[in-house]
Amino acid sequence: KEALVSFKRACELQPTDVRPHFRGGNCLYVLGKFQESKDEFLLAMEAAESGGSQWSYLLPQIYVNLGISLEGQGMVLSACEYYREAAILCPTH
């Protein structure tokens, strides 16, 4: 929980940085807050897509983690769509 506070503060200070959203999403998932985790991964995805090639290396993992969050909510078919996107971006992932 303490790490989550730091990641949220980092998001406020650097809203275009993908990493605090990504790490915050991971923390929320571990805490069992799947909806909030999904929301944070969506913010990470938006930041990565608008940030050009700087964050493109993280996109496949963001898609995978978003899928995992959706599975945690019982949304398996939606999760599969994000897994597919991750596989398209990085077939060896």
C-alpha positions in Angstrom: 0.0 0.0 0.0 2.9 2.4 0.7 4.3 1.9 -2.7 0.9 2.7 -4.2 1.0 6.1 -2.5 4.4 6.8 -4.1 3.2 5.7 -7.6 0.1 7.9 -7.4 2.3 10.9 -6.4 4.7 10.1 -9.3 1.7 10.1 -11.6 0.7 13.6 -10.4 4.3 14.9 -10.9 4.9 13.2 -14.3 1.5 12.4 -15.9 3.1 11.4 -19.2 5.4 8.8 -17.6 4.0 5.4 -18.2 5.9 3.6 -15.4 4.1 4.9 -12.3 0.7 4.0 -13.9 2.0 0.6 -14.9 3.5 -0.1 -11.4 0.4 1.3 -9.7 -1.7 -1.1 -11.7 0.5 -3.9 -10.6 0.1 -2.9 -6.9 -3.6 -2.6 -7.2 -3.9 -6.0 -8.8 -1.9 -7.6 -5.9 -4.2 -5.8 -3.5 -7.2 -7.4 -5.3 -8.5 -4.1 -6.6 -9.0 -5.4 -10.2 -11.2 -2.6 -11.5 -8.8 0.1 -10.2 -5.9 -2.0 -11.6 -7.6 -2.1 -15.0 -8.1 1.7 -14.9 -4.5 2.3 -14.1 -3.3 0.0 -16.9 -5.6 1.8 -19.3 -4.0 5.1 -18.3 -0.6 3.5 -18.8 -1.7 2.3 -22.3 -2.9 5.8 -23.2 0.4 7.4 -22.1 2.4 4.8 -23.9 0.5 5.2 -27.1 0.7 9.0 -27.0 4.4 9.0 -26.0 5.7 7.7 -29.3 8.5 5.1 -29.4 9.8 6.1 -26.0 7.3 3.7 -24.2 6.6 1.2 -27.0 8.7 -1.4 -25.3 6.2 -1.5 -22.4 3.0 -1.8 -24.5 3.0 -5.6 -24.8 3.4 -6.0 -21.0 0.7 -3.4 -20.4 -1.7 -5.3 -22.6 -0.9 -8.6 -20.8 -1.4 -7.0 -17.4 -4.6 -5.4 -18.5 -5.8 -8.8 -19.6 -4.9 -10.3 -16.3 -6.8 -7.6 -14.5 -9.8 -8.3 -16.7 -9.6 -12.0 -15.9 -9.6 -11.1 -12.2 -13.0 -9.5 -12.8 -14.2 -12.6 -14.7 -14.0 -10.9 -18.1 -12.1 -13.7 -19.9 -13.2 -12.8 -23.4 -12.2 -9.2 -23.0 -8.9 -10.3 -21.5 -8.2 -12.5 -24.6 -8.5 -9.4 -26.8 -5.6 -7.7 -24.9 -3.5 -10.9 -24.9 -4.0 -11.0 -28.7 -2.8 -7.4 -29.0 0.2 -8.2 -26.9 1.0 -11.1 -29.2 0.7 -8.9 -32.3 3.1 -6.3 -30.8 5.6 -8.9 -29.6 5.1 -12.4 -30.9 7.8 -13.8 -28.6 6.2 -12.3 -25.5 
